[in-house]
Amino acid sequence: MKRYAIVGAGARARYMFAKPIAFQWQATAKLVGIYDTNSTRANLLGKECGGVPVYDSFDAMLSGSRPDVVIVATVDSTHHEYIIRSLEAGFDCITEKPMTIDADKCRAIMEAERRTGKKVSVTFNARFNPYNVKIKELLIQGAIGEVTHIHFEWNLDHSHGADYYRRWHRRMENSGGLLVHKSTHHFDLVNWWLGKEPEEVFAYGRRAFYGATREERGARCLTCDYQSTCEFYFDMESDEFANSYYLGAEKDDGYVRDQCVFGDDITIYDSMSLNVRYGDAVTLNYSLIAYSSYEGWRAVIHGTKGRMEAGVYTSGERASEPFQQLRIYDHRGNSQIYRVKKLDGGHGGSDVKLQRMLFVPDQPDPLGQQADSWAGAMSLCLGYAANRSIADHSPVRIGDLLGGSRNVLISELESYRLRIYQVKEQWKRHVYERSEQAFRAGDEQRDLIETVAELKTRQTEIRERFLQCIGGLPPSDSPLLPKVCGVLQRQGYQIQKVVFQSRPGIWATCNVYVPDETSGPGPAVLFLCGHHDEAKQAEEYQSVCRQLVRAGLVVLAMDPIGQGERVQHADGNGGSFIGIGVREHDYLGSQCLPLGDSLARYFVHDAMRAIDYLITRADVDAGRIGVTGNSGGGTQTAMVMMADSRIAAAAPATFVMSRQSFMYAGRCQDAEQIWPGFTAFGFDHEDILLAIAPKPLLVLAVSYDFFPIEGTLRTFDRVKRFWEMHGKEEQIQMFVDEAVHSYTPALAAAAAEFFMRHLGGRRAAFVVAPSDENPEVSQLLCMSSGQVMSESGLEVPARAVHDEIADRSQLLRANREAAVSLKETGLQWLEERIYDGRKPVPFRPRCFMQRDTVGELDFYNAIWWSQEGIFNHGLVFKELGRGEERIPATLAVWDGGTHQLQRHWDWISRTCQSGRSVIVLDTTGSGPLQPHLIDGKDPLDFYEIMHKLTTDFFWLGDSLAALRTYDVIRAVEAAAALPGIDGNHLQLYASGRHGFYVQLASAIRSDFPAWEWEDALDSIASWVESKQYDPKDILSIVLPGMLHYFDLPDLRKWSQTE
């Protein structure tokens, strides 16, 4: 749980940060301190938030509350002071927009951020409004082609607009004017929509309405003689919040909240217009009027393929419309309308979405909605540049405001594209070529099977190897303790709400569909749910279960881990801190891998325990149990087919294909669908099917699936002969529906017919479904609370799957500690992991594709062969004036490689000034070697290209961590071949997670140079045992099975004994 302290106790701090943390997000965030220069306001806010400590100075708050994050919500002109002091004290910052009010303060913030390594986030809530998100998505999809021009006008009405002229915002030195304070929202929105940065602005501005434009005015509303006639009169005494927080607080600092909007001391504009250039591609013309008849905005976005018209109204006659509308025109004048429903809550529901991103860890951010300091800088400097342009009557370049050539050049270095040798394709090519070799070997192995005896041998090997790949199965010796929590009667069948214990404290929630008038034990089907968040309650799955139960089959539908009633990281609001379904699976699955496990071991074990439960039922014949499920449920069905011989018939749906075909589909799979080493052993989906030959098998597929139908057809055709070998070719079938990915009614009907034929059953008489056929989700819940993890009445208290994972880690830790000596075995295992599959070749470096000066340093870049088919890349820095002199070097390894120079620039400069060169290393997949994207997101995002290729590598029994460790070893050897490098005095510097590779490399090389690791990982086991962690890029430091042999403390201990 993160700790937050707030500086500033005004309205925004109160409703956006303090009270939400105290009362809405208290499960993951804790408010530990408040400071404001006005003690009355600070004490009021502390009391409102349940007695949060209030401090009499900012430094006292930092030292006394020891927050993880400081929230800055003060007067805009003071933001920089509190941000910088927080960063220098070692705390990250969240700041209310604008980040600050001018370029000098902005540069100071960014320099402090770079110097300290701490981070600043800016709260641009407009990025989270569903309407604005829809615009972003349509632009990404190319709905109007490439954007060429935007017309954007923003109107503030007499209520909202006037308020800026009553408060401290009215002075340019406090707020930067509305072009900084208010328009920073709008500028950021355009920057975000475009994914571009503004370069130049020309602006006009004046005061046309507010200020000294009216004779009938006073100093403030409270004492004004024109209260009864002025339409701008603000009654602070009758406004409870304004009365207590401002009128009652005037005694502390004299701040007046209700100054006259026609005061002659107002220095900010109320009418503004500007033109902005985004490179050579896009222009923006923008206006802001602060005295409009209604409030809202309108935008017209032109593109190469059409025109988008957008508009939002927040006051006036159109504000009550339930939907906001977007219209897109093509070049022929035809239009399409998109309607976005308005949400309740602050700023159209965007505040709560922003709060979730800020206060709940590890939130997905596929659209890049969370804004960093650079986004804050780009928006505020556009407003500041516009103010400069108004004053100077000339255009202003934004880049000139942010530090000149050095910062620009570093950013250019960080975004450098290496345009030779198709380096962005090399890792993918490497993975695919090795995979193809394994696929061919698997085909050859299966082609050699000619007898039933050889088939049985293969089946035995499939089961043994599959279980080996997933880490074996947990024990099944705990009592099931089944309980029927309720019964729903439907026409011709009933639904029993059942819970049983799969493992100690691990409860599985199920709906069991039972036909009426069953006599004695009969056939049953285990229905395994796919990735619908609601799992067994999802209407798609209920529909399948209804078809099966009407065929006379008992059907058990079970919630998988992380879905339905088995959410593992519940947030108390019906969701998950991590994300229901695949995100929870990936979160837990990543922690399984260092143990030598896959999350699949828990999924398949739950399914096998469900079979254990079915066998205990008087209405189920243990010899007539089938299994089916689609998508993720099809995966589980496949696993049961390989792992449990008790299954009498199987119907896997919309999953069976081939690893080869899916690899080229360019998509990722979920954690329980990843079985490390399975491909390396020569196994594929053909083996999944032949594992149950000659038992009845129905392969269900849809022709429009993202699982390639070509793979399905090839796999089916190649395995039919194994049923023919037994003389039971009639027991293998395929049914393909012309549909998209789902368990369609046609597939369900085919499955019902199949199970009736092979397991027995009876066709129920056709009836018209009654109106209550489809129960509400709440009616199907087994738990009174709706979630196992929050249920108090269970016979054994509920445990999370993570508890099991942590137990496994602690057991391995105890085994390592008890072992007399694991060093020789562990280092041999590590060496095999690092070197297996590598093909070293001469380095043959290519240098000087880029060569220039940055600040006081010369630099050039180089690539060299790390192994056959894979280049590594580096930037080499040294002090100006060293010429071609060969000098000692330090090889730098950190997260992001040359894409993260700014963060480490002080270290680079200091090291070069000490007389050494610096080689910043890009290992495979880092910096300009990052592969081409799948969905155009951050390459390190969930289900993006790095995720895909890393998990593809796991199938081969390899890992990105092992590959990059090999890269480090080769880079150490290659350094001496680079111009100007004295290879005899090499050192290494590591920072962050990727220092893991240096630690591993040093463990197996006795001749490894001296090295240091800043911000080092303590241990892999401590991460595995942590309930919360940052999942971004976590798979890059996963070495599957490592904790059976060593952890990082073991490697450090072993190195000290040498």
N, C-alpha and C positions, 0 to 999 in steps of 0.2 A: 504494500500500500504506500503510495507516494504522499509526502507531506508538502503542503502548500502554505506559503505566507503571502499576505497581500499588503502592498503599500498603496494607499489611496482608499478612502472610505465613502466615496460619493455614490451617486445613483447607479452608475455602470458597475462599479465594484460590487455593489449590493446585490443587484438582480442577476447579473451575468456570472459572477464568480462566487462570492462568499456564501450566499444562501443556497445556491445549487450544490456546492461542495458539501456544505453542512448537512443538507437534508435530502438531496437527490442522488448524489454520487458517493455517499459515505462508505459504500462497500469497497471502493478502490481508491478513494482520495480522502485526505484528512486536512482540515484547516487548522493550522497550528499557531498562527500569529497574525495580528493586524497592526498596522501603523499608519497614522495620518498626522500631518502637521496640525490638524484641528482635532484636539483630543475629544471634544464632545461627539463629533461624528464617529470617531474610532470606537469610543466606548458604547455608543448606541449600536453600532454594527456588531461588535463583539457580543453584546447581550442578545441581540436578535438571532445570532448564530449559535446560541446555546452556551455562552460563557467562554468563547474563544479568547485566549490571552491577548491583551492589548499592551503594546509597548510604547515607551515615551521617546524612543529614538529608533531610527532605521537600523543602526548598527546593533543596538540592543536586541531588536527583533531577529536579526540574522544570527547572532551568537546564541540567543536564548531559545529560539524555536528550532534551529537547525533544520530548515526545510530542504526538500529535494529541489523544489522549484519556487521561484519568487514571481508573483503576479504583479505587474506594474499597471496601475489604473489611476494615475495622478494627472495633473495638468500636463498637456502635451509637451510643453517646453521643458519639463523636468524629467521626461521619460529617460533620456540618455543617461542622466546622473544615476538614477536608481538601477537601470539595466547594467551599466558598467560596474558599479559597486557590487552588484549581485554576482556578475560573472567573475570578477576578481576574487570574490569570497568563495568561489567554487560551486556556484549554483546555476542551473539552467534558468531561463526566463521565459515567461509568457507576458507579452505586452499588448495592451489595448492599442488599436490603431489610432492615429498613425504611429509608426515606430518612434519617430521624433519629428522635428519641424523643419530642419534644414540640412544641407549637405555636410557641413562640418560636423555636426552632431552625429549624423548617420555614419560618416567615416570613422568616427571615434568608437561607435558601437561595434562596427564590423572589425575594426582592428582589435578591440578587446575580445571579441568572440574568437578571432583567429589566434590571438595570443594565449587565451586560457583554454581553448578546446571545448568550452561550454557552448550551449546552443540557445538561440533566441527564436521563439515562435511568435507570430503576429496573428491576431484574431480577426481574420477576414471572414465574418459569418456569411457574407453574400455568396461565397463559393458553395455554401451548403444548402442554399435555397433550392428546392426541387425544380423550380422554373429555370433558374440559372444553370442548374445541372443538366437539364434537358437541352438547353442551347449548346452547352459544351459537348454533350454526346452527339448531337446532330452535326456539329461542325467536325468532330472527329470522324464521323461516318461519311463525311464528304457530301452532306445533303445539298450544299450549294457550291461544291467544288472548293477551290482555293480562295480564301477570303482576300478581297482586294481593297475594300473600303467599308468603314463603319460610320454611320451618323448616330450620335448618342446624345439625347437631351434629358436632363434631370430637373425635376421641378419640386421645390419645397413649398408647402402651403403656408398660410399666415400663422398657423399654430406652431408647427415644427420649425419652420424657417425662422420665425421671429425669436424663438428661444435662444438661438445662437447669438443674438444681439443683446440679450439680457445678461448673459453669463460671461465668464472669463474669456470665452471664445471670441468676443468682440474686438479684442486687441490682437494685432498681427503677431506681436512678440510672444503671446501666450499659446496661440493655436496654429500659426502659419496661415491663417485665413481658411476659408472653406475649401479652397483648392487643395490644401493639405489635409485639414481635419476631416472634411466630409468627402471630397472627391477621391481621396485615397482609396476608398471602397470601390468607386466606379472605375478608376484607373486599373486597380488590381483585377477587377472583374474582366476588363478587356484584355489585359496582359495574360490572364489565365485562359480565357476563351481562345486566344490566338496561340498561346504557347510561345510568345515572342516578347522582346524587350523594346521599349520606346527609345528612339535615338535622338529626335529633335522636336522642339515645340515652339510655336509662335502663338502668343495669347493677347487678349484684350480683357480688361476688367475695370469696373467702376462701381461706385455706390449710387444707385438710382432711386432707392426707396427708403432705406433705413438711414440712420445718422441724422444730421441736423437739417432735415427736410421739412420739419413741422414746427410751428410756433407753439402749439399746445403740448407742452412736454414738461416733465419734472425730472428730478434726480433718480427717483425710483418709484415703483408702483405703490408701495406701502404708504408713502406720504404725498402722492401726487394729487393735485387739485382736479385732475381730469379723469378720475377713476370711473365716474358714471358715464362718460361719453367716449372714452378711448376703447376701441375694439381690441387693443393689445393689453388691456389691464390683466394682471396676473395676481390673484389673491392668495398670497402665501399663507395667511392665517387660517384659511379654510382648507388648505391642502395638508393633510396629516403628515405626509413624508417631508414636504418642503418646510413645514412649520418646525418639525423636530430636528431634521438634519441640517437645515440652513438658517432659518430665522433664529432658532434657539441656539445656534452655534456661532452666530456673528460675534459674540463676546470674546471668542478665542482669537480670531484673526481679522475681523472686520470685513470679511468677504460678503458682498451683497449679491444675492441671487436674482433679484428682480429689478435690475437697472433698466432705465428707460431705453427702449429700442430706437429712440430718436436722439440719443445723447450725442454731443459733439465730440466725444472722445473715441468714438467707434472708428477703427482704422481698417477693417476688413471690407472686402467687396461684397456686393449682393447680386451683381450681374457679371457673368464670366463666359467667355467663349475662347476656344483654342483649337488649333490644328496640330496634329501630331503625326510624325513620320516613323514608321516601323521599318527600318531598312529601306529597300527598294520595293517591298512587296505590298505593304498595307499602309493606308492613311486613315486617320481618325479625325472627325470634327466633333467637338464636344461642347456642350453648354450647360451651365447651372444657373438657375434663377431661384432666388430665395424668398419670393413673395408671390407665388403663383396662386391661382384660384383653387387648384387641387394639387394633391401630392402624388407623385409617381414618376415613371420614366418611360421613354419610348426609344427604340433602337431600330435602325434598318441596317442590315448587314448584307453587303453585296459580295458575290463570289463569281467564279468563272463559270458556274453552272446554274446560277439562279440568285434569288434574293430572299432573305428572311426578314420578316417584320415581327417585332416583339414589343410588348408593352405591359406595364404593371401599374395598377391604380390602387393607392392606399388611403385616399380620402376622396370625397366627392361622390357623385351618383353611381359611379362604376365600381366603387370599392367593395360593394356587397356581392358582386358576382362570385359564384362558388368556384369557378374555374378561371385560370389564366390561359390565354390563347396565343399560340404561335402560328404564323402562316408562312409557308414556303412557296415561292413561285418559281417555275422553270422558265426558260427563255421564250416559251410560246405563250406565256401568260396563264398557264394552268396552275392551280394552287392546291395545296394540301394543308389541312388545319390539324394542329396538335393541341390538345387541351390538357393542362396540368392542374390537378386538384389542389386547392389551397389547404395548407395545414394550419392547425391551431398553434399557438405559442409565439414567443418573441421572434420578430422579423420573419414571419411566415413559416415558423417551425425550424428555422435554420439555427437558432441559438442552441437548442437542445442537441442538435446534430453536431455542432461544433464542440459543445461541452463533452459529448461522448468521445469525440476524437481526442480531446485534451485530457480527460480525466479517467478514461478506461484504457488500460494498456493494450498494445498490440492490435489496434484497430486496422482493418484493411483500408487502403487509400489508393484505389486503382486510378482515380482521376487527379491525384495530387492536390487534394483540397487543403491539406494542412500547409500553411504558409510559413516559410523560413525568413531569415533576416534579409536575404537577397530580394525576395518578393516584396517585403516591407520597404526596402531601399528603392526599388524600381517605381513603386507607386508614389511614395512621398516625394522622391526627387523629381518625378514628373510634375507634381503640384508645385514644388519649390521652383523648378525651372520655369513654370508658367508664371509665377509671381515675378521672377527675375525678368522674364520677357516683357511683362506688362510695364515694369519699371523702366526697362532700358529700350523699349520699342524695337526689339530685335530678336531673332531666333536664338535659342539656347540649346546646346547639345548636352543631353543628360549624362553621357559617358564622361564629359569633362568635369562633372561635379563629383565623381566618385574616385578620385585619386590618380588620375592620369594614366600614363602608359603602363606602369608596372602592374597594377591590378588588372587592366584590360589584357595584358599579355599573359598573365598567369591564368586568367579565365580561358584565354585562347589555347594555352597549353593543355588545360584540363579537358578541353573539348576537341583536341587534335584527332583527326581521322587518318589512320594509316591506310593508304590506298593501294598497297601492293600485296601480291601473293594471297589475296582473298583471306586475310588473317581472321576476319570475322566469321568465316565458315570453317576454320581449321579444326576446332574442337568438336563441332557437330560432325564433321566428316570423319574424324578419328573414332568417335563413338559409334557412328553408323557402320563404318567398315569393320570394326571389331564385332559389332552385333551381327552383321551379315555372315561373318565367318562362323559364329556360334549357331546361327539359324541353319546354315548349310550342314554343319556337323550334326545338328539335331535331326534334320531330314534324313541324313545318311544312316544314323542310328536306327530310326524308326523303319526305314526301308529294309533293313536287315532282318526285321522280325518276320518269321515265316511259319512259326508253329505256335500252338496254344501255350506250350511250356515257355517259349521265349517271351510271349506276351505277358504271362504271369510274372516272369522275372522283371520285365519292364514295369509292370504295375507296382510290384513291391518296391522297386527303386524309386518310382515316382513319389510314393507316399513317404519313404524315408528321406529323400532329398528335399521334398517340399517342407516337411516338418523341420529339417535341419535349417533350411533357408529362413524360416520364420522364428527360429529360436525354440522349437519344441512346443509342447502343449502344457499349460498349467495343470496341476493335479485336479482330479475330479472326485475327491474323496469327501468333500463337504456336503452336508445334507441339503437337499433341494428346498425343504421347508415351503412347499407350494401353498398358496392361499388364493381362494376365489374372493375377490374384493367386491363383486357385484355381478348381476346378470341383466342383460337387455333381451327381452323377448321380441322376435321379429316373426314375420309370416313364414312358417316352415323351418325356422331355425332360431337358435339363441346365440348371443355373444356373451361369453364368460370373460370377465376381466380378471386376469390371473397374474400373479407375481411369483417368481421363484428365485432362489439363491443359486447363482451360477458358481461363484467362488465365495469364500468368506466375506460377507458384507457387500458383495456385488450382486445387486438385484436386477433381474430382467423383467420388464413389464410387457405383458402380452394380451392380445385379444384372441380368444379361442372360439371359433365359429363351430357350432355343433348342430347337425341336422336333428329335427324333431323325430321322434319314434325310432331311435336307433335301438337295435337289440343285439347286445353282445359286442365283442371287439370287432372293429371294422377298420377300413383304410383311413389314413391320415396324411396330410401334407404340411410340411413345414414351409411357411411363406416367409422369405427373408427380404426385408425392405431395402429399397435403394436410398437415394440421397435426399428425398423430400424431408424438409425440416420436421414435419409433423409425424413422419415415419408411419406407424401402423394406423394412425388416424387420417392419413392423406386419402382423399376420395379416390384417387387412382388405385390405391392398394386395397381399399375397402371393396371397390367394384370387383377386383379379381377374386378376393376372398368370398364374395357373395356368389360368384359363378361357381367356384369350387365347392362351396358348402351345398349348393343346390344340386350338385352331382353326387351328393351323399357322402362327402368327405369331411372328416373333422379337419379343420384348418387352424393352425397356430401361427399368428402373425406377431412378430416380436420387434420391439424397438431396438435398433442397433445402438452401440455406444455413441454418445454425443448427439442423439436425435430423440424426438418424441419426449418421453418422460425421463430420458437418461442423459440429459445435458450435464456435462461434467464441470463446467465453469459458469453456472447460472448467475445472472446478474440481479436476480430478484424482480426483474421487470418483464419476465417472459422471454428473455434472450440469453445470450452468452457473452461473457467478457471477450471471448476469443472469436466467436462466430459459430453458430450452430452448424453441425454437419461437417463438411469437408475441412473447415478451418480447425475445428476441435480435433478431428482425426489427424490432420497434419501436425498440429501442436504436440499431441501425445506421441504420434508416430515418430517424430524426429527424436524424441527422448528415448524411444525404444532402441534405436539403431546402435548407439555405442555399446549397448548390452549384448549385441549380437542377435537382437530380436527384431521382429516386425510387429506392428500393431495388429497384423492379421492373426497372430496367435490368440489374441483375446476375442476377436470376432468369430473365428472358427470354433473356438472353445465354447463360447456362448451358444452357438448353433448346435453343437454336440450335446450340450447340457439340456437344450430344449428338446432334443430327441430323447434324452434320459427321462425328462418329465413326461413326454408323450407316452412312453412305454409304461409309466406308472398308472396311466388312466385306464379305467375299466372299459371305456368305449373305443380303445385303440388296440389294434393288432400289431404287435411289435415287428412282425414280418412283412407288414404292408405299409411302410412309411416312405413317402416321396418327399422331394424337396424342389422348390422353385423360387424364383425371384428375378427381378430385372435390374439392369444397370449395376449399381453397387450391390444390390441383392443377387444379381447374376454372378458377381464376383464371389459372394459368400456361398452361393450354390456350388460354384466351381470348387471352392476350397473344401466344402463338405464332401463333394464327390471324390476328392483325392484322399481325404483324411478319415472318413467314417464308412466302414464297410457295411453298416447296418442299413444304409439307404437302399431301398428296393427299386426306385425309379427316380429319374431326375429330368427337370425341364428348365435348364438355364436360359434366361431371356435377355436379349439385347446386351450381350457381353461377349459371347464367344466370337472370336475372330482369329488373329494371330498377332504376336508381338511385332513381327516384321511389318505387317500392314498398319498397325497402330503407330509405330514409330514414325512413319512417313505422314501420318495424319496431322502431326504437329501439335498434338494436345498432351496434356498432363493427366496423370492418374492420381487417385487418392492414396493416402498412406497405407491403408490395409490392402491396397491393390499392388503394392510394391513388395516383391519377394527377392531380397538380395541374393544374387548368385544363381537364380533359377535358370536364366538364359545361358550362363556360363556352363551349367551342367548339361546343356543340350535340350532343355525342355521348353515346350511351347503349348499353345492351346490344344493342339492335337493330343498331347499327353493328358490334359485335363479330361478330355472326352474318353480316350481309350482306358483311362483309369478305372471306369466302371463297366467296361465291356465284359460280358454281353448283356448286362442288365438293360432294361428299357430306357431309352434316352430320346428326348425330344428337344432339338435345338430350335429356339424361337428367336426370330430376328425381324427387323424392319428395314426396308430398303433405303430409307432416307436417314439412316443413323450416322452419327459422327464416328461410331465404331464401324470401320470399313466393311461393308457387306462382301467385298471381294475376299477379304480374309476369312470371313465366315464360310463362304461357299467353298473355298479351297480347303479349309480345315475339315469341313464336313465330308467333302469328296475323298480326302485322303484317309479318313479313319473308318469309312464304311466297311472296308475289307476286314477289320478286326471282328466285326459282328458276323460277317460272312464266314470267317474262319471257324466260328462256333456253329454255323448253320442257323443263325438267328438274325438274319438281315432284316426281318420284319420288325425287329425291336429297336431299330434306330430310324428316326424320322427328322425331318426339318419342316418348319412352317414359317413362311416369310409374309409379313403384312406390308402393304404399301402405306407406310406411315412414318412419322418422325419418332425420335427416341422416346419410347414409353411402353408400358405394359398395356397394350391396346385391348379393347373388348374382343377383337378377333383372336389375339394371342391367348387371352384368358379362356375363350371358348375352346381353342385347340388344346390348351393345357388340361381343361376339365375333361374333354373327350379322351385324351391320352391317359390320364390317371384313372378314369373309370375303366378303361379297357385293361390296364395292366395291374391295377390295384384292387379293382372291384368298386362297387358303389352303385348308385341308382339315380336315374334322372328324375328330378322333382317335377311334378306337374307344373306346367306354365301358369304363372299367375301374374296379374298386374301388380307391380310393386306398390305397396301402400305409401301414403304421403310421408310416413315417418320412417321409410326404409333407410334413409341416410341419416344416421345419428349426428348430432352436433359433436364437435371434438370433445367438449367437456363430458359428454355422456360415455365416451370410450376410455376415459382416464382411469387408471388403476389407483393412483395415489390421490388422496384428498387434496394435497397441496399442488398436484400436477407435476411434481418432480421428485424422483427418488432421493436426490441429494438433500432435499429439504423436508423429507418425511420423518416424522418423529415416532410413529407407531410400529415400526418394523421389528420383527423378532430379533434380528441382529442389526445393530446400527449400520447404516449405509456407509460404504467406503467408495472412494473414487478410483477409477482405473489408474490414475496417477499414483495413488498410494501403493498399488501393486508394482508399478514401475519403480518407484522409490525403494520398495522392499527388495526388489531384484538387484538394484544398484548397491544397496547396503550389504546384501548377501555376498555379492562379488567383491566388495571392499573387504569384508571379513575374510573371504577366501584368500585374497591377495596378502592381507596382513598375516594370515596363518601360514602361508607358504614359506618354506625354508629359503628358497631362492627362485625368483621368477625372472631374474635379470637376463640370463642367457636365452631362455625360451622366449621371453617377451621381446627382446631386441631382434631375435631371429624372425619372429612373426612380423614385427614391424618392417624389417628389411624386405621380407617377401612382399608385403603389401605395397611398399614404395617402388620396388623394382620390377615386379611381375608385369608383363605386358609392355614394358618400355623398350624402345629400340634406339639406343644412342647412335648419333651420327656426328661428324665433325661440326664444330660451331659455325664456322664460316659467317662471321658477322657482316651485316650491311649497315653502314653508318651514314650520318649526315643527311638523311631525308629532310631533317629540320635542324637548323643551326642558326643561333641568334644570341642576343643578350637580353637579360631580364634583370632590372635593377643593377646591382653590382656583380652579377654573375654571368659568365658565359655558359652556354649549354649546347648540347647536340643530342640526337636520339640514335638508337641502334636497335636492331633486331638480330637474333641469333637462333640457331636450331637448338631447342631443348631436347627433342627427340625426333624421330622420323615423322615428318608431316606437321610438326608443331613448332612455331616460332614463339619465343618470348620477346618482350620489348622493354626498353629502359630509357630514361632521360638521365643524362650525365651532366652534372653541374660542377663548376669550379670558379674560383675567384677570377675576376678580370685581370689580365696581364700575365697569366701563367703560361700562355702560349701552348706549345706542344710538349711541355715538360711532363714527364711521367711522375705522378704523385700518388701517395697512398689514397685508398678509397674506402668509403663506407657504403655497403649495399643496404638499402632501406626497403623494408617489407612492411606494408600496412594495408588496411582495408581500402580498396578502391585504387591502389597504385597511383599512377600519374593523373587520375581523375580527382585526386584529393591532395593537390599540392598546397592550396591556400591554407588549409588547416595546419599543415606541417611546415609552413614557410619559415618561421622563425628558426626551427631546428635546422632546416636546410642551409639557411644563411649562416648561422653560428658555426655549423660544421665546416662549411667552405672557408669561412674566415679563420678557422683554426689550422688551415693548411691542407685539408683533405678534399678530395672530390666526393661527390655524392651520386650514387647510381640508384634512382628510384625504379624499383622493379615492377613490371606488369607480368604476373604469372598468367597461366592459361585462363582466359575468360575475363581478365581485368583490364581496365583502362581501354585503349583503342582495340584491344583484343576481344572485347565483349561481343558475343554473337548477335546476329540480327534478331530483332524482337519478334515475338508471336503476336501480341496484341497492342504494341505501341506504348507499353507502360514502362515503368522503371524495370530494368532487366533483373533486378533482385527481388521484384515483387512475387507474391504467391502466384503460382501457376504461370509465371513468365518463363523466358527461355533458360535462364540459369537453373531454375527449379526443374524444368523438363530434362535438360541434359545431365544434371546431377543425378536425378533418379534413374534415368536410362543407364547411367554408369553403374548404379547399384546392382541392376539386373546382371551385369557382367562380373560381379564380385569385386568391382573396383570402386574408387571414390575420388571426388574432386580433391579432397584433402591429401590423399596419397599422391595424386598427380602433381599438385602444386608443391608438395614437399620435394618431389623429384625436380621440379623446376628450380627450386631454391638451390638444391645441390648443384645442378648444372650451371646456374647463374654464378655461383661461387667460383666454379672452374672457368667459366667463360670470361670473367671480369678482366683477367690478364690479357685477353686478346683484344680489348677495346683500346682505342687511341687515348694516350695520356694517362693510363691507369698503371700504377705500380701494383702488380698482382701479388707481390710478396708480403704486403702489409695490409691485407684486406681485413675489415671488420664488418660486423652486421649490426644493424639497428632495427628492431621490430617494435610495432605499436599496434595495440588493439587486437582483435580476435585473430587476425591473420599471422600474428606472431607465433601462433600454434605450429605453422609449417617450419619455422626456424627451430623451434624446440624439438620437433620430430627429427629434422635433418641432423641437428647436432647430436642426437642420441645414437645415431648409427654410423657417424663418421668421426673416427678418432682424430682426424686431421682438420676438423672443422675450425674456422677462425673464431676469435673472441666475439662475443655478441651480448647484447642487452635487449630486454623486452620491457617497454613501458606500457602501462595500462594492461598488464598481463592477465590472462585467465588463471584463476586459482586452481581449478580442477574441472574436468569434464563431468565427473560424478556429481559435483555440487550443482552444476546446471541441470543434469538429469533429474536430480532430486528436488529442484525448485518448482513450485507450483506456477510461478509466473516468470516469464522471461521475454526477451525481445526476439521474435522468430525470424526477423528479416535476415536473410543470408545465413541462417543457422546451419543449413545443410553443408555449407562450405567447410565447416570445421568438424564434420562427422566422419569418423573412421570406424565403420561398422565392426563391432566385436572387440574394440579396443579394451574395454574395461574388464574383459576376461584376463588380460595380461598386465595391464599397467594403467595408471592415471598420470597426470602431469606431475604431482608430487613424487611419484615413484621415479620418473625420469630425472627429476632434479636431484633426488637422493642418490640415484645411481651415478650421475655425473660427478657428484661431490666425492664419491668414494674412489674415483679413478685418479 
